[in-house]
Amino acid sequence: MTEKKTIHELIETVEAEMRELEYSEKTLESYKAVWWSFEEFAESKNIKLYTTEAGLEFLEHECKFVSKYPIKYTKEQKVRAINRIDEYFKYQIISTKRSHRKIYTFPAQFNEQVHSYIVHRRAEGLSKSRIQTINGYMERFTNYLDDIGLEKISELDVPHIRGFLELSNQYTAATVRATFTCLRGFLSFIHKQGYLDKDLSFTVPSIRFVKERTIPSVYSKDEVERILSCIDRCSVKGKRDYAMLSLAARLGLRSSDICSLTFGSLNWEKNIIEIFQEKTERSLQLPLLNEVGDAIIDYLKFRPKASTNYVFLRVENPPDRLHNHSLYEIVNKYMRRAGVKIPPGKKHGPHALRHSLSSLMLEKRVPLPVISDILSHTSTETTKVYLKIDLSHLRECALDVPEVGNSKVGV
């Protein structure tokens, strides 16, 4: 008989298994948004243990009201997310990732030119995913030419290009920019190869697109303290977890730098941490705060014996170093244990603790250059994104709205 688990326990297990199978963060985020809704639904129905029937009841309820969700959460995604946990519930396995690369086709009259262009781009060393993207843009363009009745690539002219450009306005700015870039490259190529007498690449405008930085996911000082305080520091694992989360919450270290921390990085005499950051490939020095230093020492007294120079190790045998995805699971676990609300789409890993420290420093009016140095941002422009979440200071800057009199304007 299948052992029953609480819905929350099952979801945590499935997420960990999918990370081991190296599912992408994007896929996991889409699944977790559905799982979060499932947990809320089950709570409203007082359902604690997972059953297949509970999963089906949730899907039957949700798929009738898809319109209240963001467009990306389709019926198919909901079904896939529930199927994942049901699959593990029944068989204790997670299907491995499958590559579903679309096979792109082009109108016969343009196949030779497109194929030559793809071979050319592949020879330039482009990745498979990039080639796949170019195939998609070329399929869209050549199908348009076929639809308007163009029979040979040599007949291609400015009006055809303009018509396609106008049609492309229905897509996002990022897609339009990428489409235009690909089209310019193709038009230039077929001219150089003699397929087209004139170079029409100049007719495709160059679009400067600046991606808007997303607002970081942050938690309040009270929420961060609740997360840290709910860690059981009587066990070796708890001592380790508290030390790691303190490095993220008190010093803003990235998960990669925490997991790769070595004994050589801890300068006890000068009371500083000296690391070479994996992401920025830059050296960083930070003060070894008493609270953080005490937490690390408390862990080292009980740390499993191992020859490795890495500070933080797995509790289970063999006692090897921890990796980034493990720290993500650790933070996520304590956030839920602390009862911190995690809405769909809000990050809940070690980077969220880093963002929260940035927000707290900004609230305390720490200058941006100082915050930038502490977090080792490459420029203060990166740090400025936190201004979006400094709501308390925005309120201070708000102007009083003048009262409007009761006098009526004559008609």
C-alpha positions as CSV (number, residue, x, y, z in Angstrom):
1,M,0.0,0.0,0.0
2,T,1.3,3.5,-0.9
3,E,2.5,5.5,2.1
4,K,0.4,8.6,2.5
5,K,2.2,11.9,3.0
6,T,1.0,15.4,3.7
7,I,0.7,17.5,0.6
8,H,3.5,19.8,1.8
9,E,5.9,16.9,2.5
10,L,5.2,15.4,-0.9
11,I,5.7,18.7,-2.7
12,E,9.0,19.3,-1.0
13,T,10.2,15.8,-1.9
14,V,9.1,16.1,-5.5
15,E,10.8,19.6,-5.8
16,A,14.1,18.2,-4.4
17,E,13.9,15.2,-6.8
18,M,13.4,17.5,-9.8
19,R,16.3,19.6,-8.8
20,E,18.5,16.5,-8.6
21,L,17.3,15.7,-12.2
22,E,18.4,19.3,-13.1
23,Y,15.0,20.6,-14.2
24,S,15.3,24.3,-15.0
25,E,14.5,27.0,-12.5
26,K,11.8,28.3,-14.9
27,T,10.0,25.0,-15.0
28,L,10.2,24.6,-11.2
29,E,8.8,28.1,-10.6
30,S,5.8,27.4,-12.9
31,Y,5.2,24.1,-11.0
32,K,5.6,25.6,-7.6
33,A,3.0,28.3,-8.4
34,V,0.5,25.6,-9.0
35,W,1.5,23.6,-6.0
36,W,1.2,26.6,-3.8
37,S,-2.4,27.0,-5.0
38,F,-3.0,23.3,-4.4
39,E,-1.8,23.6,-0.8
40,E,-4.2,26.6,-0.2
41,F,-7.1,24.7,-1.9
42,A,-6.4,21.6,0.3
43,E,-6.2,23.7,3.4
44,S,-9.6,25.3,2.6
45,K,-11.0,21.8,2.3
46,N,-9.2,20.6,5.5
47,I,-7.3,18.0,3.4
48,K,-3.9,17.2,5.0
49,L,-2.8,14.0,3.3
50,Y,-2.2,13.7,-0.4
51,T,-4.4,11.3,-2.4
52,T,-5.0,11.1,-6.2
53,E,-8.6,12.0,-5.5
54,A,-7.5,15.3,-3.8
55,G,-5.3,16.1,-6.9
56,L,-8.2,15.5,-9.2
57,E,-10.6,17.5,-7.1
58,F,-8.2,20.5,-7.3
59,L,-7.8,20.2,-11.1
60,E,-11.6,20.0,-11.5
61,H,-12.0,23.2,-9.4
62,E,-9.1,25.1,-11.0
63,C,-9.7,24.4,-14.6
64,K,-13.1,26.0,-14.5
65,F,-11.6,29.4,-13.4
66,V,-8.4,29.7,-15.4
67,S,-9.1,33.3,-16.3
68,K,-8.2,34.5,-12.8
69,Y,-4.6,33.3,-13.2
70,P,-1.7,34.9,-15.2
71,I,-1.9,33.7,-18.8
72,K,1.2,31.5,-18.5
73,Y,-0.6,29.2,-16.0
74,T,-2.7,27.2,-18.5
75,K,-4.7,24.1,-17.9
76,E,-1.9,22.0,-19.3
77,Q,0.6,23.4,-16.8
78,K,-1.7,22.7,-13.9
79,V,-2.3,19.1,-15.0
80,R,1.5,18.6,-15.5
81,A,2.3,20.0,-12.0
82,I,-0.3,17.8,-10.3
83,N,0.8,14.8,-12.4
84,R,4.4,15.2,-11.1
85,I,3.4,14.8,-7.5
86,D,0.9,12.1,-8.2
87,E,3.5,10.2,-10.2
88,Y,5.9,10.3,-7.2
89,F,3.1,9.5,-4.7
90,K,2.3,6.3,-6.6
91,Y,5.6,5.1,-8.0
92,Q,8.3,7.1,-6.1
93,I,9.9,8.2,-9.4
94,I,10.1,11.5,-11.3
95,S,10.2,11.2,-15.1
96,T,13.5,12.4,-16.5
97,K,13.6,15.5,-18.7
98,R,12.8,15.0,-22.3
99,S,14.0,17.3,-25.1
100,H,11.0,18.3,-27.3
101,R,12.7,20.3,-30.0
102,K,10.3,21.5,-32.6
103,I,11.1,20.5,-36.2
104,Y,10.8,23.7,-38.2
105,T,9.7,23.6,-41.9
106,F,10.1,26.2,-44.6
107,P,8.3,26.7,-47.9
108,A,10.0,24.7,-50.6
109,Q,11.0,27.8,-52.7
110,F,13.0,29.2,-49.8
111,N,14.4,26.0,-48.2
112,E,17.8,26.2,-50.0
113,Q,18.5,29.8,-48.8
114,V,17.4,29.2,-45.2
115,H,19.3,26.0,-45.0
116,S,22.5,27.7,-46.2
117,Y,22.0,30.5,-43.7
118,I,21.6,28.0,-40.8
119,V,24.7,26.1,-41.8
120,H,26.6,29.4,-41.9
121,R,25.4,30.4,-38.4
122,R,26.2,27.0,-37.1
123,A,29.7,27.2,-38.5
124,E,30.1,30.5,-36.5
125,G,29.8,28.5,-33.3
126,L,26.2,29.3,-32.3
127,S,24.7,27.1,-29.7
128,K,21.9,24.6,-30.5
129,S,19.4,26.7,-28.6
130,R,20.3,29.8,-30.5
131,I,20.1,27.9,-33.8
132,Q,16.7,26.7,-32.8
133,T,15.6,30.2,-32.1
134,I,16.8,31.4,-35.5
135,N,14.9,28.6,-37.1
136,G,11.7,29.9,-35.5
137,Y,12.2,33.4,-36.8
138,M,13.1,32.1,-40.3
139,E,10.0,29.9,-40.4
140,R,7.8,32.9,-39.5
141,F,9.4,35.1,-42.1
142,T,9.4,32.6,-45.0
143,N,5.8,31.5,-44.2
144,Y,4.8,35.1,-44.5
145,L,6.5,35.4,-47.9
146,D,4.7,32.3,-49.0
147,D,1.3,33.6,-47.8
148,I,1.6,36.8,-49.8
149,G,2.5,34.8,-52.9
150,L,6.3,35.3,-53.3
151,E,7.6,32.5,-55.5
152,K,11.3,33.1,-55.5
153,I,13.7,34.7,-53.1
154,S,15.2,36.7,-55.9
155,E,11.9,38.6,-56.1
156,L,12.1,39.8,-52.6
157,D,11.9,43.6,-52.3
158,V,11.3,46.5,-49.8
159,P,7.5,46.3,-49.7
160,H,7.7,42.6,-48.7
161,I,10.1,43.5,-45.9
162,R,7.9,46.4,-44.7
163,G,4.8,44.2,-44.7
164,F,6.5,41.6,-42.4
165,L,7.9,44.3,-40.1
166,E,4.3,45.7,-39.6
167,L,3.1,42.2,-38.9
168,S,5.8,41.8,-36.2
169,N,4.4,44.6,-34.2
170,Q,2.0,42.2,-32.5
171,Y,4.9,40.6,-30.5
172,T,6.8,41.9,-27.4
173,A,9.6,44.4,-27.8
174,A,12.2,41.7,-27.0
175,T,10.8,39.4,-29.7
176,V,10.6,42.2,-32.3
177,R,14.2,43.2,-31.6
178,A,15.5,39.6,-31.9
179,T,13.4,39.0,-35.0
180,F,14.8,42.1,-36.7
181,T,18.3,41.2,-35.8
182,C,17.9,37.7,-37.3
183,L,16.3,39.2,-40.4
184,R,19.1,41.7,-41.0
185,G,21.6,38.8,-40.8
186,F,19.7,36.7,-43.3
187,L,19.1,39.5,-45.8
188,S,22.8,40.4,-45.7
189,F,23.8,36.7,-46.1
190,I,21.6,36.0,-49.2
191,H,22.9,39.1,-50.9
192,K,26.5,38.1,-50.3
193,Q,25.8,34.6,-51.5
194,G,24.2,35.9,-54.7
195,Y,20.7,34.8,-54.0
196,L,19.5,38.5,-54.0
197,D,20.9,41.3,-56.2
198,K,20.5,44.0,-53.6
199,D,21.2,44.2,-49.9
200,L,17.9,44.8,-48.2
201,S,19.3,44.5,-44.6
202,F,19.5,48.3,-44.4
203,T,15.6,48.4,-44.6
204,V,15.3,46.6,-41.2
205,P,15.6,49.1,-38.4
206,S,17.9,48.5,-35.4
207,I,16.0,48.6,-32.2
208,R,17.6,49.5,-28.9
209,F,15.9,47.5,-26.2
210,V,16.8,47.9,-22.5
211,K,15.4,45.2,-20.4
212,E,13.5,46.4,-17.4
213,R,15.0,45.0,-14.2
214,T,12.5,43.1,-12.1
215,I,11.7,44.2,-8.6
216,P,13.7,42.0,-6.2
217,S,11.8,39.7,-3.9
218,V,12.4,41.0,-0.3
219,Y,11.2,40.0,3.1
220,S,10.8,42.3,6.1
221,K,13.3,42.4,9.0
222,D,10.7,40.7,11.2
223,E,10.3,37.9,8.6
224,V,14.0,37.4,8.3
225,E,14.4,37.2,12.1
226,R,11.5,34.6,12.3
227,I,13.3,32.5,9.7
228,L,16.6,32.5,11.6
229,S,14.9,32.0,15.0
230,C,13.0,28.9,13.9
231,I,16.2,27.0,13.2
232,D,16.9,24.2,15.8
233,R,20.5,25.0,16.7
234,C,20.8,22.0,19.0
235,S,21.6,19.6,16.1
236,V,24.7,19.7,13.8
237,K,22.5,20.3,10.8
238,G,20.7,23.2,12.5
239,K,24.0,24.7,13.6
240,R,25.2,24.5,10.0
241,D,22.0,25.9,8.5
242,Y,22.0,28.8,11.0
243,A,25.6,29.7,10.1
244,M,24.8,29.6,6.3
245,L,21.6,31.6,6.5
246,S,23.4,34.2,8.7
247,L,26.0,34.7,6.0
248,A,23.2,35.4,3.5
249,A,21.0,37.5,5.8
250,R,23.7,39.4,7.7
251,L,26.4,39.8,5.0
252,G,24.5,39.3,1.8
253,L,26.7,36.6,0.4
254,R,25.5,34.7,-2.7
255,S,24.7,31.0,-2.4
256,S,27.6,30.1,-4.6
257,D,30.0,31.9,-2.3
258,I,28.5,30.4,0.9
259,C,28.7,26.9,-0.5
260,S,32.3,27.4,-1.7
261,L,33.5,29.0,1.5
262,T,36.8,27.5,2.6
263,F,38.8,27.8,5.9
264,G,41.2,30.0,4.1
265,S,38.5,32.6,3.6
266,L,38.1,33.1,7.4
267,N,40.6,35.5,8.7
268,W,40.0,35.2,12.5
269,E,42.9,37.5,13.4
270,K,41.6,40.4,11.4
271,N,38.0,39.4,11.9
272,I,37.2,39.5,8.1
273,I,36.0,37.1,5.4
274,E,38.0,37.2,2.2
275,I,36.5,35.4,-0.8
276,F,36.9,35.3,-4.5
277,Q,33.4,35.4,-5.9
278,E,32.4,32.8,-8.5
279,K,29.9,35.1,-10.2
280,T,31.8,38.3,-10.5
281,E,35.3,36.8,-10.5
282,R,36.3,39.6,-8.1
283,S,37.8,39.5,-4.6
284,L,35.6,40.7,-1.7
285,Q,36.4,41.5,2.0
286,L,33.6,41.7,4.6
287,P,33.7,42.2,8.3
288,L,33.2,38.9,10.2
289,L,30.3,40.1,12.4
290,N,30.3,38.6,15.9
291,E,26.9,36.9,15.4
292,V,28.1,35.3,12.1
293,G,31.5,34.3,13.5
294,D,29.9,32.8,16.6
295,A,27.5,30.8,14.5
296,I,30.3,29.4,12.3
297,I,32.4,28.5,15.4
298,D,29.4,26.8,16.9
299,Y,29.0,24.7,13.8
300,L,32.8,23.9,13.4
301,K,32.8,22.3,16.9
302,F,30.5,19.6,15.6
303,R,31.3,19.6,11.9
304,P,31.7,16.1,10.4
305,K,35.4,15.1,10.1
306,A,36.5,15.3,6.5
307,S,39.6,16.1,4.5
308,T,37.9,18.7,2.3
309,N,38.8,22.4,2.9
310,Y,35.1,23.5,2.4
311,V,33.5,24.8,5.6
312,F,29.9,23.6,5.1
313,L,29.3,19.9,4.5
314,R,26.5,17.4,4.1
315,V,25.4,15.8,7.4
316,E,24.9,12.5,5.6
317,N,27.8,10.2,4.5
318,P,29.9,10.9,2.7
319,P,30.4,14.4,4.3
320,D,31.0,16.2,1.0
321,R,30.5,20.0,0.3
322,L,27.0,21.4,-0.2
323,H,25.9,22.8,-3.5
324,N,23.8,25.8,-4.4
325,H,20.5,23.9,-4.9
326,S,20.8,22.4,-1.4
327,L,21.1,25.8,0.1
328,Y,18.0,26.8,-1.8
329,E,16.1,23.9,-0.3
330,I,17.3,24.8,3.2
331,V,16.2,28.4,3.0
332,N,12.8,27.4,1.5
333,K,12.3,24.9,4.3
334,Y,12.8,27.4,7.1
335,M,10.7,30.1,5.4
336,R,7.8,27.7,5.4
337,R,8.5,26.5,9.0
338,A,8.5,30.2,10.1
339,G,5.1,30.7,8.5
340,V,6.4,33.3,6.1
341,K,3.9,34.0,3.3
342,I,5.3,33.1,-0.1
343,P,2.9,34.3,-2.9
344,P,3.2,32.8,-6.4
345,G,6.2,34.3,-8.3
346,K,8.0,35.6,-5.2
347,K,11.5,34.2,-4.8
348,H,12.2,32.2,-1.6
349,G,15.8,31.1,-1.7
350,P,19.1,32.5,-0.3
351,H,19.1,35.3,-2.9
352,A,15.9,36.7,-1.3
353,L,17.8,37.0,2.0
354,R,20.5,39.0,0.1
355,H,17.8,41.2,-1.4
356,S,16.2,41.7,2.0
357,L,19.5,42.9,3.5
358,S,19.9,45.4,0.6
359,S,16.4,46.8,1.3
360,L,17.1,47.0,5.0
361,M,20.3,49.0,4.4
362,L,18.5,51.3,2.1
363,E,15.8,51.9,4.7
364,K,18.6,52.8,7.2
365,R,19.8,55.4,4.6
366,V,23.1,53.6,3.8
367,P,24.5,55.3,0.7
368,L,24.2,53.3,-2.6
369,P,27.9,53.1,-3.2
370,V,28.4,51.5,0.2
371,I,25.6,49.0,-0.4
372,S,27.1,48.3,-3.8
373,D,30.5,47.6,-2.2
374,I,29.0,45.3,0.4
375,L,27.0,43.3,-2.1
376,S,29.9,43.5,-4.7
377,H,27.7,44.9,-7.5
378,T,29.6,45.8,-10.6
379,S,28.1,49.2,-10.5
380,T,25.7,51.3,-8.5
381,E,23.2,51.0,-11.4
382,T,22.7,47.4,-10.3
383,T,22.0,48.6,-6.8
384,K,19.5,51.2,-7.9
385,V,16.9,48.6,-8.6
386,Y,16.4,48.5,-4.8
387,L,15.0,52.0,-5.0
388,K,11.8,50.5,-6.4
389,I,11.1,48.7,-3.1
390,D,12.0,51.6,-0.8
391,L,8.4,52.4,-0.2
392,S,8.9,54.1,3.2
393,H,11.1,56.8,1.6
394,L,8.9,57.1,-1.4
395,R,6.0,58.0,1.0
396,E,8.2,60.6,2.7
397,C,8.7,62.2,-0.7
398,A,5.0,62.2,-1.6
399,L,3.4,65.7,-1.8
400,D,0.3,66.5,0.2
401,V,-2.8,66.6,-2.1
402,P,-4.5,70.0,-1.8
403,E,-8.1,70.0,-0.7
404,V,-10.6,70.6,-3.5
405,G,-13.3,73.2,-2.6
406,N,-17.0,72.6,-2.9
407,S,-17.5,75.6,-5.3
408,K,-19.0,74.5,-8.6
409,V,-17.7,75.7,-11.9
410,G,-20.3,77.5,-13.8
411,V,-21.6,75.9,-16.9
